[in-house]
Amino acid sequence: MDKIKDDKKYHSARRSKYWEQLQMLAAQPWSLANLFAQDDSRATRFSAQAGALYMDYSKQCIDERVMDALLRLADSCELSARIDALMQGAMVNNSEERAALHTALRLPENAELQVGKQDVVADVHHSLAQVARLSERVRSGTWRGFSGKAITDVVNIGVGGSDLGPLMATAALDEWADTEIGVHFVSNMDGTQLDNLLKHLNPETTLFIISSKSFGTVDTLSNAKTALSWLLATATLRAGTEDSVLRRHFIGISANSEKMSAWGIHPEHQLELWEWVGGRFSLWSAIGLAIAIRVGMNRFRELLSGAHSMDEHFAQAHFTDNLPVLLGLLAVWNSTFLRVNAHTVLPYDGRLGYLPSYLTQLEMESNGKSVTQHGDHIDYDTCPILWGEIGSNAQHAFYQLLHQGTQQVSCDFIACVRRYSGEVQNASLQQQHELSLANCLAQSRVLAFGNAAVTEASNSDAKTVSSADKYKYYRGNQPSTTLLIDELTPHSLGALVALYEHKVYVMASIWDINPFDQWGVEMGKQMAESVHDAMQQETHSQFDTSTDQLLQHIKKLSQ
């Protein structure tokens, strides 16, 4: 990283040269229909593969000139050095003065990584051994509640990455589950999720995991307090004590052991996080305990192995064949140069239903920044607005905007090639799967080529859109990338998630921003405390007139 700092002036000059070249290229008219018509080998040249992941990015508004300029821009931004710094535990999170070592969470046990005086690999695998120990106690029925009954349900209480990570992975891998123990997730501050869940659970057989890096997040602790009250209400009737309830029904996962102990988490049931684990990068850590309980520790380790395989690909593959680098550079091209400021993730697989929400946090909390790492104001577009949905559902929702709206939107289509090979109703389910794949390919085609896609498919029988039928016009030229996964397994899911983590880092490196802090969420939390205090007081508050008026209305109705 010292070399990066020392070469800042050279870096800026080189960056400006390729930046300006890309700006000129972006100003040219881009037609996907013309690009494909002029080049029969386009799909072959603009595709790449890493393990079980195959990426076709030929439907992006690019040509060889654009890719060459993007790759040169990456070199001028010292991307290789930045990747090395990330992997070796350098202080890449400069605003908080620490490393970002989520890649270390999936290093094999025989790897070596020393950061300062900390043997990172040894600490990580010690924590994983604890995850294995606790998950096996729950899965085997050894763990008992306050009345002596085995645990039947586990509730993960967290928010942000401590919720979205294990929720997404557990849902994606649920067909790999080999236990009847139910795993549930609660994150909502207003108590709706928890209230609805507790109505159907047995307090004698329910275990809660409190996942909070700081163990001070109000959303998480308010839910945990309610859960404790629910348990105590039943335990009192069964002559159980609060100490017994806390010991038998709560596990804590945090970087703050003192706060866990003060809350009442027994030391043997505390799992360690580290300050260098960001919440949205934490599912590989003890935060993944819920995953391990549902699918078993061996499959959780396969998830880690898949992520590690993508780490190695990211660190070693040439940029022209490097999936995270290519995906990140294309995102920069779209957002910063083509001014495509919206991006949607469209998995054509119900198992990946939570992936868009997970990636929304991963990308927008990481790269939603307007100041460089050097403190300079940014005068170019960074992270686009990201959202998504299962593709087949989205077709009946917001695809109308994608096809005929006024905004350009870049898209990621994600699909699994093989599925249902071992099902009893193989033929029927396989047909459904093929129909889903066909829709995935068809939608990306129509988004790229518009009405021309139908015209070409129908040949002479197709009719051009008349002036009276302009409402049926599909303009096309919406850029997209298609990711095909051989088969969804713990290993391939790990690789897929790590791919997007590294995409985020590539984007941040080009934009010269820090993707590992999230100061933008802090002021809202602080203001919420002040507003909550004012809500409890009878005196008139001193905020803006709108907030004061709303508070008075709430107080009036609450009397």
TITIBA-50161 format. One record per residue (C-alpha): x, y, z; residue in three letters. Coordinates in steps of 0.2 Angstrom, whole numbers, plus 5000, padded with zeros to 4 digits. Layout:
BEGIN
XYZALA
...
//
This chain:
BEGIN
500050005000MET
501550125003ASP
501950114984LYS
500150164980ILE
500350314991LYS
502050364985ASP
501450344967ASP
499850454969LYS
500450594957LYS
500950464944TYR
499350364947HIS
498250514945SER
499050564928ALA
498850384921ARG
497150374928ARG
496650534920SER
497250474903LYS
496250314902TYR
494850404911TRP
494650534897GLU
494850394884GLN
493350304892LEU
492350464893GLN
492650494874MET
492150314870LEU
490550324881ALA
490050484871ALA
489850374856GLN
488250294851PRO
488150114857TRP
487049984848SER
487049804854LEU
486149754838ALA
487549824828ASN
488949754838LEU
488249584836PHE
487949604818ALA
489749654815GLN
490549514825ASP
490149334824ASP
491449294838SER
490849424850ARG
490049294862ALA
491649194863THR
492749334866ARG
491749424879PHE
491449274891SER
492549194904ALA
492449044917GLN
493049014934ALA
492648844941GLY
490748814941ALA
490348994936LEU
490249044917TYR
490049224913MET
489449294897ASP
489649484896TYR
489449504877SER
487749594879LYS
488649744888GLN
488849894877CYS
490749874875ILE
492049834862ASP
493849794862GLU
494349974863ARG
493249994879VAL
493949834887MET
495749884883ASP
495450054891ALA
494649984906LEU
496049854909LEU
497349994907ARG
496350104919LEU
496449954932ALA
498249944929ASP
498450134932SER
497450114948CYS
498749984954GLU
497349854956LEU
498549714957SER
499449794972ALA
497749834980ARG
497249644978ILE
498849594986ASP
498549715000ALA
496849645003LEU
497449465004MET
498949505014GLN
498049595028GLY
498649775024ALA
497649925031MET
496449935017VAL
495150015028ASN
496050175030ASN
494650275039SER
494550145053GLU
496350105052GLU
496249915050ARG
496249775038ALA
494749695030ALA
495149515031LEU
493549425026HIS
494549325014THR
495549255029ALA
493949185036LEU
493949045022ARG
495849015022LEU
496248825024PRO
496948775041GLU
498748745034ASN
498848925027ALA
499849065035GLU
499349245038LEU
500149345052GLN
499449525055VAL
500449615068GLY
500549495082LYS
498949405078GLN
499049225070ASP
497449255060VAL
497249075053VAL
497448995070ALA
496149115077ASP
494949085063VAL
495048905064HIS
494848905083HIS
493249005080SER
492648875067LEU
492948735080ALA
491848825092GLN
490448845078VAL
490648655075ALA
490548615093ARG
488948715096LEU
488048675080SER
488348485083GLU
487648505101ARG
486048575094VAL
485948455079ARG
486248305089SER
484948345103GLY
486248365116THR
485848545119TRP
484348555130ARG
483148705135GLY
482748755153PHE
481448615155SER
482648475148GLY
481848465131LYS
482948455115ALA
483048615104ILE
481848605090THR
482048785083ASP
483448915082VAL
483149105079VAL
484549215073ASN
484249385079ILE
485349515069GLY
485249655057VAL
486149695041GLY
487449575036GLY
487249475053SER
485449435046ASP
485549445027LEU
487149335025GLY
486549185035PRO
484749205029LEU
485249215011MET
486449065012ALA
485248955023THR
483848985010ALA
484948944995ALA
485548785003LEU
483948725012ASP
483848575001GLU
485548515008TRP
484748525026ALA
484848365035ASP
483948405051THR
482248445057GLU
482748585067ILE
481948745061GLY
483048895058VAL
482249065058HIS
482849245056PHE
482249405064VAL
482949585060SER
481449705060ASN
481549835074MET
479749855076ASP
479549675082GLY
478349615069THR
479449475063GLN
479749415081LEU
477949435087ASP
477349325072ASN
478649195075LEU
478449175094LEU
476649135092LYS
477148975084HIS
478648925094LEU
478848835110ASN
479948925123PRO
480548765130GLU
481348715114THR
481948875106THR
483748935105LEU
484149115101PHE
485749175092ILE
486149355096ILE
487249415081SER
487949585083SER
489749645081LYS
489649785093SER
488349705104PHE
487549875105GLY
486449885090THR
484749935096VAL
483749835083ASP
484549675088THR
484549705107LEU
482749765107SER
482249595099ASN
483349495111ALA
482649585126LYS
480849535120THR
481449355117ALA
482149345134LEU
480449415142SER
479549285132TRP
480549145138LEU
480549205156LEU
478649215156ALA
478549025153THR
480148985163ALA
479349065179THR
477848945177LEU
479048795175ARG
480148855190ALA
481548895179GLY
482749035184THR
483349185173GLU
485149115174ASP
484548945167SER
483649035153VAL
485049135148LEU
486248995149ARG
485148865139ARG
484348975127HIS
485549105121PHE
487149105110ILE
488049275107GLY
489149315092ILE
490149475094SER
491849565095ALA
491349635112ASN
491449495125SER
491149615139GLU
489449675133LYS
488949495130MET
489349445147SER
488549595154ALA
486949545145TRP
487049375152GLY
487749265138ILE
488749125146HIS
490549125142PRO
490548955134GLU
489149015122HIS
490049165116GLN
490749155099LEU
492149285093GLU
492149405079LEU
493549525075TRP
493549715071GLU
494249675054TRP
492649575050VAL
491349695042GLY
489549645045GLY
489149625026ARG
490649515024PHE
490349405040SER
489349255034LEU
490949155033TRP
491349185052SER
490449125067ALA
488949235060ILE
488649075049GLY
488248975064LEU
486348965059ALA
486948895042ILE
488048765050ALA
486548715061ILE
485448695046ARG
486548605034VAL
487948535045GLY
489748595048MET
490448495033ASN
489348585021ARG
489748755029PHE
491548715026ARG
491148675008GLU
490448855007LEU
492048925014LEU
493048815002SER
492048884987GLY
492349064992ALA
494249024995HIS
494248954977SER
493649124970MET
494849214981ASP
496249124973GLU
495549154956HIS
495449344960PHE
497249344966ALA
498049244952GLN
497049254936ALA
497549374922HIS
496349524922PHE
495649474905THR
495049304912ASP
494749364930ASN
492849364934LEU
492849484948PRO
493949604939VAL
492849594923LEU
491249614933LEU
491849764943GLY
492549854928LEU
490949834918LEU
490049904933ALA
491150054933VAL
490950074914TRP
489050074916ASN
488850184931SER
490250314929THR
490450324910PHE
488850274902LEU
487850354917ARG
486850194919VAL
486350234937ASN
485250084941ALA
485749894942HIS
484649744945THR
485049564950VAL
483849434942LEU
484149254948PRO
483149134939TYR
483149014954ASP
481949024968GLY
483348964980ARG
484249124977LEU
482749234982GLY
483749324995TYR
485249354985LEU
484649524978PRO
484349594995SER
486049535001TYR
486949614986LEU
485949774988THR
486749795005GLN
488449725000LEU
488649854985GLU
487750004991MET
488350005009GLU
490149975003SER
490250094988ASN
488850224991GLY
490250354994LYS
490550524988SER
492350554995VAL
493950474990THR
495150385002GLN
496150545001HIS
494650655007GLY
494350734990ASP
492550764984HIS
492050644970ILE
491350724954ASP
490850564945TYR
489550434948ASP
489950294959THR
488850154965CYS
487150134956PRO
485550104964ILE
485349914965LEU
483849804968TRP
483249634961GLY
482049494963GLU
481849314957ILE
481749334938GLY
480149244935SER
479249354948ASN
480149514941ALA
479449484924GLN
477749514931HIS
478249664941ALA
479649784935PHE
480149714918TYR
478949834911GLN
480149974916LEU
481649874909LEU
480849844892HIS
479950004889GLN
480350134903GLY
481350294900THR
482850234911GLN
484350134906GLN
484649984919VAL
486049864918SER
485549684923CYS
486449524930ASP
485449364925PHE
485949224936ILE
485449044933ALA
485948864937CYS
486048744923VAL
485748574932ARG
484348544944ARG
483148404949TYR
484148264943SER
483748154958GLY
481948204961GLU
480548074960VAL
479448194949GLN
481048224938ASN
480148244921ALA
478848374927SER
480148474938LEU
481448464924GLN
480248544912GLN
479948684924GLN
481748714926HIS
482048714908GLU
480648844906LEU
481448954919SER
483148944909LEU
482248984893ALA
481449134901ASN
483149194908CYS
483949184890LEU
482449254882ALA
482349404893GLN
484149454891SER
483949434872ARG
482449554871VAL
483249674883LEU
484749684871ALA
483949684854PHE
482149744857GLY
480949714843ASN
482349654832ALA
482449494843ALA
480649444838VAL
480949494820THR
482449384818GLU
481649244827ALA
480049254816SER
480949294800ASN
479849344786SER
478249314796ASP
478649454808ALA
477849624806LYS
478749784810THR
477949894823VAL
476750024815SER
476550204821SER
474850154828ALA
475650014838ASP
477150114846LYS
476550054863TYR
477149884858LYS
478949944854TYR
480449874864TYR
481949984862ARG
483249854867GLY
485049914871ASN
484849874889GLN
486649804895PRO
486649634904SER
487849504910THR
487349324912THR
488049204925LEU
487749024923LEU
488148904938ILE
488448724934ASP
487448674949GLU
486948754965LEU
488048674979THR
488848744995PRO
490448764985HIS
489748854970SER
488648974981LEU
490249014991GLY
491149054974ALA
489649164968LEU
489549264984VAL
491449294984ALA
491349344966LEU
490249484971TYR
491249534986GLU
492749554975HIS
491749644962LYS
491449774975VAL
493249794979TYR
493749814961VAL
492449954959MET
493050044975ALA
494850034969SER
494450114952ILE
493350254961TRP
494750274975ASP
493450244989ILE
493450145005ASN
492150005003PRO
492449945021PHE
491750085031ASP
489950145033GLN
489850305041TRP
488350355032GLY
487250245043VAL
487850315060GLU
487050495060MET
485350415058GLY
485650305073LYS
486150455084GLN
484750565079MET
483550415082ALA
484150415100GLU
483750605102SER
482050585094VAL
481650435105HIS
482150535121ASP
481050685115ALA
479550555112MET
479650505131GLN
479650695137GLN
478150805139GLU
479050965134THR
479051025117HIS
480550965107SER
481751075097GLN
482050995080PHE
481451065063ASP
479651115062THR
479150955052SER
479850835065THR
479150925079ASP
477450925072GLN
477550745068LEU
478150705086LEU
476650805093GLN
475450705082HIS
476150545088ILE
476050595106LYS
474250655104LYS
473750485098LEU
474750395111SER
473950475126GLN
//
